[in-house]
């Protein structure tokens, strides 16, 4: 397999001095020059393509995956065409084309033999230069036996800040040339291609959702763009954990177990920041609008914002730390490797994906519908019901592309309405938990805390009948998989 990792150019010399690489066989350094071309209106970049010229050869490659394309994070970009001349690429190219950005640097290889097998490490280090921008870049390419690649990547990541490359070198170069953000490889829920086996479907979902998590991580760490990056990252993480839980019975292995533990650790870091985001952007503004002249609510808001910043400091430290970088590597490896696939006994046929999906969805819906009388449930029971609703929704989103028609979309829409209503019902319990961190009703902000708790309690009473109606409407919805 091939796995591409990124690192700070200043760390590249230190990487080559590590003991693991000292035992390898080093090749000679080699100069590398690449020039990417595009039209004035960036038509190729907009189409998700990159046209490179290197050593007298033209190469057309992809920048981002298609929605149903199996291109795991960290894997080399698909090459669409290679030719000595542009005309030989066999693709309609915009005209005129001009150089946009170039790379000049060197690459050096090291051949390694490990307990897990052989691997080749190629370090590329140089400078990206455009008309208005210039910055250093370094990439580490690992290829060879799958478990050897994993072992080498994780070992090196302990010593040097290595991470899954967020974009191809071409993607980074073209983004730098136009002072734009790196292109998102994937967003939202995965869209399973047709005719996948169960294991390949799981690998596809892992690849897609890992891309989403890694895409939003820098913005979440930097606290840019408001609460949305943390929210999107948490949604992708929940979908990913749901996928692991769904497929684990068939595909469990040590690497999957380790990834599950890493995902749980990430969830524990994202949760507090997201809870405070919701409290500050939804709960408190609603209460403050009802009491516009209450200064004690303003002081409570200031205290809540301070507590949210403290949670974000802890989140940022985790996202910028070695544990998160190694989790990204482990997930990218899981999505791209095949050696971990459990062997299928000769006497048994693989479980068809549609049958597996039907069994998972049916089982999760039965657990969700275990309680008929929603109106009689207390707050903990409603919260548990909300979590079960999320598990059904995430499973339905993953498997929906397997089923034609509007049935999946209608089912998910009705379930989302129930989930949103249950989320609002949960605001009171969440608010009480968060406010306890600020001293609770008997603390410094006791009066304002009482206002918030009383207001959310009143809203809960008014909201519950509507959520019950949504619940009954969902229960009548046809099951699109049966």
C-alpha positions as CSV (number, residue, x, y, z in Angstrom):
1,X,0.0,0.0,0.0
2,X,1.0,3.7,-0.3
3,X,0.4,6.2,2.4
4,X,1.3,9.9,2.2
5,X,1.9,11.9,5.3
6,X,2.7,15.6,5.8
7,X,5.2,17.2,8.1
8,X,6.7,20.6,8.8
9,X,9.8,21.1,6.5
10,X,11.9,22.0,9.5
11,X,11.2,18.5,11.0
12,X,12.5,16.7,7.9
13,X,16.2,16.6,8.8
14,X,15.3,15.3,12.3
15,X,13.2,12.6,10.7
16,X,16.1,11.2,8.8
17,X,18.2,11.0,11.9
18,X,15.8,8.8,13.8
19,X,17.1,5.4,14.9
20,X,14.4,3.5,12.9
21,X,15.7,5.0,9.7
22,X,19.4,4.7,10.6
23,X,19.1,0.9,10.1
24,X,17.6,1.3,6.6
25,X,19.3,1.4,3.2
26,X,19.4,4.9,1.9
27,X,19.2,5.8,-1.7
28,X,20.8,8.8,-3.4
29,X,19.0,12.2,-3.2
30,X,17.3,13.3,-6.4
31,X,16.1,16.7,-7.5
32,X,12.4,17.1,-8.2
33,X,10.7,19.9,-10.1
34,X,6.9,20.1,-10.8
35,X,4.9,22.8,-12.5
36,X,1.1,22.9,-12.4
37,X,-0.8,24.6,-15.1
38,X,-4.4,26.0,-15.3
39,X,-6.5,28.6,-17.1
40,X,-6.9,32.1,-15.8
41,X,-10.3,31.3,-14.4
42,X,-8.9,28.1,-12.7
43,X,-11.2,25.9,-14.7
44,X,-9.2,22.7,-14.0
45,X,-9.0,23.3,-10.3
46,X,-12.8,24.0,-10.2
47,X,-13.3,20.6,-12.0
48,X,-11.2,18.9,-9.3
49,X,-8.3,18.3,-11.7
50,X,-4.6,19.1,-11.6
51,X,-2.3,19.3,-14.7
52,X,1.3,18.8,-13.8
53,X,4.5,18.9,-15.9
54,X,7.4,16.9,-14.5
55,X,10.6,15.8,-16.3
56,X,9.2,16.5,-19.7
57,X,6.0,14.6,-19.0
58,X,2.5,15.8,-18.6
59,X,0.2,14.3,-16.0
60,X,-3.5,14.8,-15.4
61,X,-4.6,13.8,-11.9
62,X,-7.6,14.2,-9.5
63,X,-7.6,16.7,-6.7
64,X,-10.5,15.3,-4.7
65,X,-12.6,12.0,-4.9
66,X,-15.9,11.7,-6.6
67,X,-18.8,11.0,-4.1
68,X,-18.7,7.3,-4.7
69,X,-15.0,6.9,-5.4
70,X,-12.9,4.6,-3.3
71,X,-9.9,6.8,-2.7
72,X,-8.8,6.5,0.9
73,X,-7.2,9.4,2.8
74,X,-3.5,9.5,2.4
75,X,-3.6,7.3,-0.8
76,X,-1.9,8.6,-4.0
77,X,-4.2,10.5,-6.3
78,X,-5.7,8.7,-9.3
79,X,-3.8,9.5,-12.5
80,X,-6.1,10.0,-15.4
81,X,-3.6,10.3,-18.1
82,X,0.2,10.6,-18.8
83,X,1.7,11.8,-22.0
84,X,4.7,13.5,-23.5
85,X,2.5,16.3,-24.9
86,X,-0.7,17.9,-23.6
87,X,-2.5,16.8,-26.8
88,X,-1.7,13.2,-25.9
89,X,-3.6,13.3,-22.6
90,X,-6.9,12.5,-24.4
91,X,-8.9,15.0,-22.4
92,X,-10.5,18.3,-23.3
93,X,-8.4,21.0,-21.6
94,X,-9.3,24.7,-21.2
95,X,-7.3,27.1,-23.3
96,X,-5.1,29.0,-22.9
97,X,-3.2,27.2,-20.1
98,X,-0.3,28.9,-18.2
99,X,2.0,27.9,-15.3
100,X,0.3,28.6,-11.9
101,X,2.6,27.3,-9.3
102,X,5.8,25.2,-9.1
103,X,7.6,22.9,-6.7
104,X,11.3,22.7,-6.5
105,X,13.0,20.3,-4.0
106,X,14.6,17.0,-3.4
107,X,13.5,13.5,-2.6
108,X,15.4,10.8,-0.7
109,X,14.4,7.2,-0.2
110,X,15.1,4.7,2.6
111,X,14.4,1.0,2.4
112,X,13.4,-0.6,5.7
113,X,13.0,-4.2,6.9
114,X,10.7,-4.5,10.0
115,X,9.1,-7.4,11.9
116,X,5.9,-6.7,9.9
117,X,7.6,-6.8,6.5
118,X,9.4,-4.4,4.2
119,X,8.6,-0.7,3.6
120,X,10.1,2.1,1.5
121,X,10.1,5.6,2.9
122,X,10.5,8.5,0.5
123,X,10.9,12.0,1.9
124,X,10.1,14.9,-0.4
125,X,11.1,18.4,0.8
126,X,11.1,21.7,-1.1
127,X,9.3,25.0,-1.8
128,X,6.1,25.8,-3.5
129,X,6.4,29.0,-5.5
130,X,3.6,31.0,-7.1
131,X,3.5,34.7,-8.3
132,X,2.2,35.9,-4.9
133,X,3.1,33.1,-2.5
134,X,6.0,30.9,-1.4
135,X,6.3,28.4,1.4
136,X,8.1,25.3,2.3
137,X,6.5,21.9,2.2
138,X,7.5,18.3,3.1
139,X,5.7,15.0,2.4
140,X,6.6,11.5,3.5
141,X,5.5,8.6,1.2
142,X,5.4,5.1,2.7
143,X,4.9,2.1,0.5
144,X,5.3,-1.7,1.0
145,X,3.7,-4.4,3.2
146,X,0.5,-3.0,4.8
147,X,1.3,-3.8,8.4
148,X,4.9,-2.6,7.9
149,X,3.6,0.7,6.6
150,X,1.3,1.1,9.6
151,X,4.0,0.2,12.1
152,X,6.6,2.6,10.6
153,X,4.1,5.5,10.3
154,X,2.9,5.2,13.9
155,X,6.5,4.8,15.2
156,X,7.7,7.9,13.3
157,X,4.6,9.8,14.4
158,X,5.7,9.4,18.1
159,X,8.9,11.3,17.3
160,X,8.0,13.8,14.6
161,X,4.6,15.6,14.1
162,X,3.4,13.5,11.1
163,X,-0.2,13.6,10.0
164,X,-2.3,12.3,7.1
165,X,-1.8,14.7,4.3
166,X,-5.0,16.8,4.1
167,X,-4.7,17.2,0.4
168,X,-2.5,16.0,-2.5
169,X,0.7,18.0,-3.1
170,X,-1.1,19.4,-6.2
171,X,-4.1,20.4,-4.1
172,X,-1.9,22.2,-1.6
173,X,0.1,23.9,-4.3
174,X,-3.0,25.2,-6.2
175,X,-4.6,26.4,-3.0
176,X,-1.5,28.3,-2.0
177,X,-1.2,29.9,-5.4
178,X,-4.7,31.3,-5.1
179,X,-4.5,32.0,-1.3
180,X,-7.5,29.6,-0.9
181,X,-8.4,27.0,1.7
182,X,-7.4,23.4,1.0
183,X,-10.2,21.7,-0.9
184,X,-12.4,19.4,1.1
185,X,-12.0,15.8,0.0
186,X,-15.4,14.8,1.3
187,X,-18.2,16.3,3.3
188,X,-21.5,15.0,4.9
189,X,-22.6,11.4,5.1
190,X,-21.0,8.7,2.9
191,X,-22.7,7.7,-0.3
192,X,-22.1,4.0,-0.7
193,X,-21.4,2.9,-4.3
194,X,-23.3,0.0,-5.8
195,X,-22.2,-3.6,-5.7
196,X,-19.9,-3.3,-2.7
197,X,-19.3,-6.2,-0.4
198,X,-19.8,-5.7,3.4
199,X,-16.1,-5.2,4.2
200,X,-15.5,-2.8,1.3
201,X,-18.6,-0.9,2.3
202,X,-17.2,-0.4,5.8
203,X,-13.8,0.6,4.4
204,X,-15.5,3.2,2.2
205,X,-17.5,4.6,5.1
206,X,-14.3,4.9,7.2
207,X,-12.5,6.6,4.3
208,X,-15.3,9.1,3.8
209,X,-15.9,10.0,7.4
210,X,-12.1,10.1,8.3
211,X,-11.8,12.7,5.5
212,X,-14.6,14.8,7.1
213,X,-13.1,14.6,10.6
214,X,-9.6,15.5,9.3
215,X,-11.0,18.4,7.1
216,X,-12.7,20.2,10.0
217,X,-10.0,19.5,12.6
218,X,-7.7,22.5,11.8
219,X,-10.6,25.0,11.9
220,X,-11.9,23.4,15.1
221,X,-8.5,23.6,16.7
222,X,-8.0,27.2,15.6
223,X,-11.6,28.1,16.7
224,X,-12.4,29.6,13.3
225,X,-15.8,30.0,11.7
226,X,-17.8,29.9,14.9
227,X,-19.1,26.6,16.3
228,X,-19.7,24.9,12.9
229,X,-16.3,23.1,12.6
230,X,-16.7,21.4,16.0
231,X,-20.3,20.5,15.2
232,X,-19.4,19.0,11.8
233,X,-16.5,17.2,13.2
234,X,-18.6,15.7,16.0
235,X,-21.4,14.6,13.6
236,X,-18.8,12.9,11.4
237,X,-17.2,11.3,14.5
238,X,-20.6,9.9,15.6
239,X,-21.3,8.5,12.2
240,X,-17.9,6.9,12.2
241,X,-18.4,5.4,15.6
242,X,-21.8,4.1,14.5
243,X,-20.2,2.5,11.5
244,X,-17.6,0.8,13.7
245,X,-20.3,-0.5,16.0
246,X,-22.5,-1.8,13.1
247,X,-19.7,-3.7,11.4
248,X,-17.7,-4.8,14.3
249,X,-19.4,-8.1,14.8
250,X,-18.3,-9.2,11.3
251,X,-15.0,-7.4,11.0
252,X,-13.4,-7.1,14.5
253,X,-9.6,-7.1,14.6
254,X,-7.0,-5.5,16.8
255,X,-6.5,-2.5,14.5
256,X,-10.3,-1.8,14.5
257,X,-10.4,-2.1,18.3
258,X,-7.6,0.4,18.7
259,X,-9.3,2.8,16.3
260,X,-12.5,2.5,18.3
261,X,-10.7,3.5,21.5
262,X,-9.1,6.5,19.7
263,X,-12.5,7.6,18.4
264,X,-14.0,7.4,21.9
265,X,-11.1,9.5,23.3
266,X,-11.8,12.1,20.5
267,X,-15.5,12.1,21.3
268,X,-14.7,12.9,25.0
269,X,-12.7,15.9,23.9
270,X,-15.2,17.3,21.4
271,X,-18.3,16.8,23.6
272,X,-17.7,19.6,26.2
273,X,-16.8,22.2,23.7
274,X,-19.9,21.4,21.6
275,X,-22.2,21.4,24.6
276,X,-21.0,24.9,25.6
277,X,-21.3,26.0,21.9
278,X,-25.0,25.0,21.9
279,X,-25.6,26.5,25.3
280,X,-24.0,29.9,24.3
281,X,-25.5,30.1,20.8
282,X,-29.0,28.6,21.4
283,X,-30.0,28.2,25.0
284,X,-28.7,31.4,26.6
285,X,-29.8,33.8,23.7
286,X,-33.3,32.4,23.9
287,X,-33.5,33.0,27.7
288,X,-31.8,36.5,27.3
289,X,-34.4,37.5,24.7
290,X,-37.2,36.8,27.2
291,X,-35.4,38.9,29.9
292,X,-33.6,41.6,27.8
293,X,-32.8,43.8,30.8
294,X,-31.5,41.2,33.2
295,X,-27.8,42.0,33.7
296,X,-27.2,38.9,35.7
297,X,-27.9,36.8,32.6
298,X,-25.2,38.9,30.8
299,X,-22.7,38.1,33.6
300,X,-23.7,34.4,33.3
301,X,-23.0,34.5,29.6
302,X,-19.5,35.9,30.2
303,X,-18.8,33.2,32.7
304,X,-20.1,30.5,30.3
305,X,-18.0,31.9,27.5
306,X,-14.9,31.7,29.7
307,X,-15.7,28.1,30.6
308,X,-16.2,27.3,26.9
309,X,-12.7,28.8,26.1
310,X,-11.2,26.6,28.8
311,X,-12.8,23.5,27.2
312,X,-11.6,24.6,23.8
313,X,-8.0,25.0,25.0
314,X,-8.1,21.3,26.0
315,X,-9.7,20.4,22.7
316,X,-7.0,22.3,20.8
317,X,-4.2,20.6,22.7
318,X,-5.7,17.2,21.8
319,X,-6.2,18.0,18.1
320,X,-2.7,19.4,17.8
321,X,-1.2,16.5,19.8
322,X,0.3,13.1,18.8
323,X,-2.7,11.1,19.9
324,X,-5.0,12.7,17.3
325,X,-2.4,12.6,14.6
326,X,-1.9,8.8,15.2
327,X,-5.6,8.3,15.2
328,X,-5.8,9.9,11.7
329,X,-3.0,7.6,10.5
330,X,-4.7,4.5,12.0
331,X,-8.0,5.4,10.4
332,X,-6.4,6.1,7.0
333,X,-4.6,2.8,7.1
334,X,-7.8,1.0,8.1
335,X,-9.6,2.5,5.1
336,X,-6.8,1.6,2.6
337,X,-5.4,-1.7,3.9
338,X,-6.8,-5.1,3.2
339,X,-4.7,-7.4,5.3
340,X,-6.9,-6.9,8.3
341,X,-10.0,-8.3,6.6
342,X,-11.2,-11.3,8.5
343,X,-10.8,-14.6,6.5
344,X,-14.1,-16.1,5.3
345,X,-14.4,-19.9,5.9
346,X,-14.7,-21.7,2.7
347,X,-18.0,-23.3,3.7
348,X,-19.6,-19.9,4.3
349,X,-20.7,-17.3,1.7
350,X,-20.1,-13.6,2.4
351,X,-23.0,-11.8,3.9
352,X,-24.7,-9.7,1.2
353,X,-24.5,-6.0,2.1
354,X,-28.3,-5.5,1.6
355,X,-29.1,-8.3,4.0
356,X,-26.6,-7.0,6.5
357,X,-28.1,-3.5,6.2
358,X,-31.6,-4.8,6.7
359,X,-30.6,-6.8,9.8
360,X,-28.8,-3.8,11.3
361,X,-31.6,-1.3,10.6
362,X,-34.3,-3.7,11.8
363,X,-32.4,-4.4,15.0
364,X,-31.7,-0.7,15.8
365,X,-35.3,0.3,15.1
366,X,-36.6,-2.4,17.4
367,X,-34.4,-1.1,20.2
368,X,-35.6,2.4,19.4
369,X,-39.2,1.4,19.6
370,X,-38.9,-0.4,22.9
371,X,-40.8,2.3,24.7
372,X,-44.3,3.2,23.5
373,X,-45.2,5.9,26.0
374,X,-42.8,8.7,25.3
375,X,-44.9,11.1,27.3
376,X,-44.3,9.1,30.4
377,X,-40.5,9.0,30.2
378,X,-38.3,11.0,32.5
379,X,-35.3,13.0,31.4
380,X,-32.7,10.2,31.5
381,X,-35.0,7.9,29.6
382,X,-35.7,10.6,26.9
383,X,-31.9,11.1,26.6
384,X,-31.4,7.4,26.1
385,X,-34.2,7.4,23.5
386,X,-32.4,10.3,21.7
387,X,-29.2,8.3,21.5
388,X,-31.0,5.3,20.1
389,X,-32.6,7.6,17.5
390,X,-29.2,8.9,16.5
391,X,-27.9,5.3,16.0
392,X,-30.8,4.5,13.7
393,X,-30.4,7.7,11.8
394,X,-26.6,7.2,11.2
395,X,-27.2,3.7,10.0
396,X,-30.0,4.8,7.7
397,X,-27.8,7.5,6.2
398,X,-25.0,5.1,5.5
399,X,-27.3,2.4,4.0
400,X,-29.8,4.7,2.2
401,X,-27.9,4.7,-1.1
402,X,-28.6,0.9,-1.4
403,X,-32.3,1.5,-1.7
404,X,-34.1,3.3,-4.6
405,X,-36.9,5.8,-4.4
406,X,-37.8,8.4,-1.8
407,X,-38.4,5.9,1.0
408,X,-35.0,6.4,2.7
409,X,-35.2,10.2,2.5
410,X,-38.7,10.3,4.0
411,X,-37.7,7.9,6.8
412,X,-34.6,9.9,7.7
413,X,-36.6,13.2,7.6
414,X,-39.1,11.9,10.0
415,X,-36.5,10.4,12.3
416,X,-34.5,13.7,12.2
417,X,-37.6,15.6,13.4
418,X,-37.9,13.2,16.4
419,X,-34.2,13.5,17.1
420,X,-34.2,17.3,16.9
421,X,-37.2,17.4,19.2
422,X,-35.6,15.1,21.7
423,X,-32.5,17.2,21.5
424,X,-34.4,20.3,22.5
425,X,-36.0,18.3,25.4
426,X,-32.5,17.4,26.4
427,X,-31.4,21.0,26.7
428,X,-32.7,21.2,30.2
429,X,-30.6,18.3,31.4
430,X,-27.6,19.6,29.5
431,X,-28.0,23.1,30.8
432,X,-28.2,21.9,34.4
433,X,-25.0,19.9,34.0
434,X,-23.2,22.9,32.4
435,X,-24.5,25.3,35.0
436,X,-23.3,23.1,37.8
437,X,-19.8,23.8,36.5
438,X,-20.5,27.5,37.1
439,X,-21.7,27.0,40.7
440,X,-25.3,25.9,40.1
441,X,-28.3,27.6,41.8
442,X,-26.4,28.1,45.0
443,X,-23.4,29.7,43.4
444,X,-22.3,33.2,42.4
445,X,-24.7,33.2,39.4
446,X,-27.5,31.5,41.3
447,X,-30.3,33.9,40.2
448,X,-29.4,33.7,36.5
449,X,-29.0,29.9,36.8
450,X,-32.5,29.7,38.2
451,X,-33.9,31.7,35.3
452,X,-32.2,29.4,32.8
453,X,-33.3,26.2,34.5
454,X,-36.9,27.5,34.9
455,X,-37.2,28.7,31.4
456,X,-35.9,25.5,29.9
457,X,-38.2,23.5,32.1
458,X,-41.2,25.5,30.9
459,X,-40.1,25.0,27.3
460,X,-39.8,21.3,27.9
461,X,-43.4,21.1,29.1
462,X,-44.7,22.9,26.0
463,X,-42.5,21.0,23.6
464,X,-43.2,17.4,24.8
465,X,-46.6,17.1,23.1
466,X,-45.2,18.1,19.8
467,X,-42.3,15.7,20.0
468,X,-44.8,12.9,20.9
469,X,-46.7,13.7,17.7
470,X,-43.5,13.5,15.7
471,X,-42.7,10.2,17.3
472,X,-46.0,8.7,16.4
473,X,-45.6,10.0,12.8
474,X,-42.2,8.3,12.6
475,X,-43.6,5.0,14.0
476,X,-46.1,5.0,11.1
477,X,-43.4,5.6,8.5
478,X,-42.7,2.6,6.1
479,X,-39.4,0.8,6.7
480,X,-37.6,1.3,3.4
481,X,-35.4,-1.8,3.8
482,X,-38.2,-4.3,4.3
